[in-house]
Amino acid sequence: MNISFSHLKLFYVFALLSIAISSSQTPAGYDLWLEYSEIREPTILSEYQKVTNSIFFSGGNSILLNAEKELVKGLDAMLGQASDIQDSPNLSNTMWVVKKDGLNQELQSALKGYFEQIGKEGFIIKSVSVDGKNILLISANADTGILYGVFKFLQLMKMQKSLDEINLIEAPKIDLRMLNHWDNLDRTIERGYAGFSLWNWQKLPKYIDQRYKDYARANASIGINATVLTNVNANALVLTSAYLEKVAALADVFRPYGIKVYLTARFSAPIEIGGLNTADPLDKDVIKWWNNKVTEVYKYIPDFGGFLVKANSEGQPGPQNYGRTHVDGANMLATALKPFDGLVIWRAFVYSETDATDRAKQAFTEFVPYDGNFLDNVLVQVKNGPIDFQPREPFHPMFGAMPNTPLVMEFQITQEYLGFSSHLVFLPKLYEEVLDAETYRKGKNSTVAKVIDGSLFNKKISGMAGVANIGTDMNWTGHPFAQANWYGYGRLAWDPYLSSETIAEEWLRLTYSNNSEFVKPVKRIMIASREAVVNYMTPMGLHHLMDTGHHYGPGPWVGDLSRPEWNPTYYHNADKNGIGFDRTPTGSNATSQYAPEIAKIFNDPETCPEEYLLWFHHLPWDYELKNGRILWDALALKYQKGVDQVEEMISTWKQVKTYISDDQYNEVRMLLEIQLQEAKWWRNASLLYFQTFSGRELPDGVGRPEENLEYYKSLKFPYAPGN
Ligand code: BDP
């Protein structure tokens, strides 16, 4: 080949260019839903170019500085033009980003009603008239509102939403929008499937990893404003000065993104790091120790959020070790935190190793009688269902049953019981189901969402917590679609009435593409994925059948663990007569913990929704369902359905190959193959095992297991992650 000098030059330029591009690019998936790329749609492009032509940005502190930086970054990348940003207004401005107190009297009074609605964190994005000229205004009462407003504006741009008649008045419906990291000080993560903890305690406080900032920025972009850095199975060491200094360094990074830091408090810390011989919450030395400790914490972190506490649960120490109650423990800490406006978030995830009553009943029984006894800076954090983050559970009966206590919703984002980071499961579908559930505690339309956002019982403070799925993996969450669960959790914490469809659509557009040929089918995958995992793991109300300890894969046969409620056999109760947990008045009577209207529906197998049937009932294998099938056949077909759904997900994914890069396509395809294999494993192992009781053939249409039951029982995974 004859290459001329000018060709060579061109080649050289291209080579340099591509090196420059690739070195400026972050690894695949690292940018999450925040990758800003050039808008190619001409009308949208020119609309946004026009409106951002000249911007008056009223800056100030570090939060506003981050907002401004974000705006510049987004505009430059998406509009392909350097933006003209000024710090004082002039006639050529097409856009203003200004807090309320920076607006003239006329605008302030014109927008008065809006400012009253948006509180400290909300924002307004609206076209207004200044000196007879239309400008786009982003405004807020406070700095964080401006930051959130800027992110929103950039997201609208990225999703190519037209700005015609834009009039957005938004405020979060929940005050505390929190991530719970189950991160240990040695950087392992309990139930973490995306690498190690982001917090590099060894190098803190001096070394600030760029990831801390990127983490905070991602959270701010969806309105998350609180982070609990450490595992609920807590280590007292984090409360020593050596660690508090490190925590303070993280808090300094997160503050300019509107995020407050919280820690888990080990109840026995006064003994372990304080040299006392008791942690009795009524002991005066213990009280003094905590008061001093809290004062010390606030010296390091003046805006410290407070403590999250797991006490007297799964072997963790707590007030009951000293014959005291949860109220004694929570109020003692709350009293210490009160002068600093700190909060106690006390978990209701309790069940006792000595109590033989249905585990599903224990939290309600223990906590509901305390309603009204907690101090007003105590919130009680309740898991979404009464057992433990299963693929499907009915809503926790505590929601609605404690009108005088703010209840925080605890969702799990990390997929401990839902296929870890290898299965594509879009969790907002699960969250939505719980939030929409009817508690009937104040008549009709008393949904869980209304309990959580405080509107049902007029609460002064409200909260939602998500057990984080974030780690050191390049793409933060292991599975690229697990990013959607972080994103979706944040969106629902902001607005618990959003639909999972809306969230899926937003996330896909922000992360992958605006092309509806891509968005539509992939949204179908996401929406179907939650029901698929229920079907292939625990259909029709079955639960907690995962193998012991690590919870990876099926283990319905496990029945020899020391505590009854640790055994899957405790939950499914399969025998020759049938399967399921009788929680009606003939059984554990857990249904009595729901409002009578709801209990009535659950109590009768004829009215109990099929998805909760075996949660509430023990039914014979030949029990006839509404569709005329017997229970055994229906159950087997559900397992098969789950497998079929994963197959459909794979074929849909194959159809969208051309809309994304090969790498993006391949990573999900490989993961879907794992998911399919594991779905079949679940189906085969579960059905072979239950068949030993039902004694019935598999109905037509159900795939035949390749191996026998002994094989599935023999599988061992000593190094399954997260344990
Ligand atoms: C269970 C997890 C365990 C947690 C516990 C909790 O298996 O690792 O410590 O929940 O929420 O689901 O405290």
Boltz pocket constraint, residues with backbone or C-beta under 6 A from the ligand:
constraints:
  - pocket:
      binder: B
      contacts: [[A, 190], [A, 191], [A, 232], [A, 233], [A, 310], [A, 314], [A, 349], [A, 388], [A, 389], [A, 416], [A, 549]]
      max_distance: 6.0
